[in-house]
Amino acid sequence: MLQPYTAAITLVVLAFFFYTIAAVGKARGRYGIKAPAVTGNENFERVFRVQMNTLEQMALLLPALWLCAVYASDGFAALAGVVWVVGRIVYARAYVQDPSTRSLGAMVTMAATAAAFLGAAMGIIRALV
């Protein structure tokens, strides 16, 4: 069985992560932070933390997303992925401007991950029973 919607949003998640990688590279040049350093300028550190936090969140999202797609619903999993990406965009914009304002984006991201996780868990329990 194919999960085309989840596959499509997975590509969007990966494209967003690629964007964060490019933003860190650009910020290294702008703020004069040479690899392997990851400190030295607060503005660079904000961009870097967005990338690292996104990577950390992807480690939770992607397995939950795909388990949800396989065991529950491709459409529901994809919707959770769309909400996750929107949350990451809100988080990234807020964090770069003022880290104390990142909460809304972080909560949206976590809610989307939790929805995918719960959908996966319910689908797996149904399959086991």
C-alpha positions as CSV (number, residue, x, y, z in Angstrom):
1,M,0.0,0.0,0.0
2,L,1.4,3.4,-1.0
3,Q,1.3,6.5,1.2
4,P,1.8,9.3,-1.4
5,Y,0.6,12.2,0.9
6,T,3.1,11.2,3.6
7,A,5.8,10.8,1.0
8,A,5.1,14.2,-0.3
9,I,5.2,15.9,3.1
10,T,8.3,14.0,4.0
11,L,10.0,15.7,1.0
12,V,8.7,19.1,2.3
13,V,10.1,18.3,5.8
14,L,13.5,17.4,4.2
15,A,13.4,20.5,2.0
16,F,12.8,22.7,5.1
17,F,15.7,21.0,6.8
18,F,17.9,21.6,3.8
19,Y,16.9,25.3,4.0
20,T,18.1,25.4,7.6
21,I,21.4,23.9,6.6
22,A,21.8,26.6,3.9
23,A,20.9,29.3,6.4
24,V,23.6,28.1,8.8
25,G,26.2,28.2,5.9
26,K,25.1,31.7,5.0
27,A,25.2,32.8,8.6
28,R,28.7,31.5,9.0
29,G,29.8,33.8,6.2
30,R,27.8,36.8,7.4
31,Y,29.0,36.6,11.0
32,G,32.5,35.2,10.4
33,I,32.1,31.9,12.2
34,K,34.5,29.4,10.7
35,A,33.9,25.7,11.0
36,P,34.0,23.8,13.3
37,A,33.1,26.7,15.7
38,V,29.4,27.0,16.6
39,T,29.7,29.9,19.0
40,G,31.0,33.4,18.9
41,N,28.1,35.5,17.6
42,E,24.6,35.4,19.1
43,N,22.9,35.9,15.7
44,F,24.8,33.0,14.2
45,E,24.0,30.8,17.3
46,R,20.3,31.5,16.8
47,V,20.3,30.3,13.2
48,F,22.4,27.3,14.2
49,R,20.1,26.4,17.1
50,V,17.1,26.5,14.7
51,Q,18.9,23.9,12.5
52,M,19.9,21.7,15.4
53,N,16.5,21.8,17.1
54,T,14.8,21.0,13.7
55,L,17.1,18.0,13.4
56,E,16.2,16.9,17.0
57,Q,12.5,17.3,16.2
58,M,12.8,15.4,12.9
59,A,14.1,12.4,14.8
60,L,10.7,12.2,16.6
61,L,8.5,13.2,13.7
62,L,9.6,11.0,10.8
63,P,9.2,7.6,12.4
64,A,5.9,8.6,14.0
65,L,4.7,10.1,10.7
66,W,5.4,6.9,8.8
67,L,4.1,4.6,11.4
68,C,0.9,6.7,11.4
69,A,0.7,6.6,7.6
70,V,1.1,2.8,7.5
71,Y,-1.0,1.8,10.5
72,A,-3.6,4.6,10.6
73,S,-4.1,7.0,7.7
74,D,-1.9,8.5,5.0
75,G,-4.0,11.6,5.0
76,F,-3.9,12.1,8.7
77,A,-0.1,11.6,8.8
78,A,0.4,14.0,6.0
79,L,-1.8,16.6,7.7
80,A,0.3,16.2,10.9
81,G,3.4,16.7,8.7
82,V,2.0,19.9,7.2
83,V,1.2,21.3,10.7
84,W,4.7,20.3,11.8
85,V,6.3,22.3,8.9
86,V,4.1,25.3,9.7
87,G,5.1,25.1,13.3
88,R,8.8,24.9,12.4
89,I,8.5,27.9,10.2
90,V,6.9,29.9,13.0
91,Y,9.5,28.6,15.4
92,A,12.4,29.5,13.1
93,R,11.3,33.0,12.4
94,A,10.6,33.7,16.1
95,Y,13.8,32.1,17.3
96,V,16.0,34.1,14.9
97,Q,14.3,37.4,15.9
98,D,14.0,36.8,19.6
99,P,14.4,33.3,21.2
100,S,12.0,34.1,24.0
101,T,9.1,34.2,21.4
102,R,9.7,30.7,20.1
103,S,7.0,29.0,22.2
104,L,4.1,29.1,19.8
105,G,6.1,27.4,17.0
106,A,7.5,24.9,19.5
107,M,4.1,24.0,20.8
108,V,2.6,23.6,17.3
109,T,5.6,21.3,16.3
110,M,5.2,19.2,19.4
111,A,1.4,18.9,18.9
112,A,1.9,17.7,15.4
113,T,4.4,15.1,16.5
114,A,2.2,14.0,19.3
115,A,-0.8,13.6,16.9
116,A,1.3,11.5,14.5
117,F,2.6,9.4,17.5
118,L,-0.9,8.9,18.9
119,G,-2.3,8.0,15.4
120,A,0.5,5.5,15.0
121,A,0.0,4.0,18.5
122,M,-3.8,3.6,17.9
123,G,-3.3,2.1,14.5
124,I,-0.7,-0.4,15.8
125,I,-2.9,-1.4,18.8
126,R,-5.8,-2.0,16.3
127,A,-3.5,-4.2,14.2
128,L,-2.4,-6.2,17.2
129,V,-5.8,-6.8,18.6
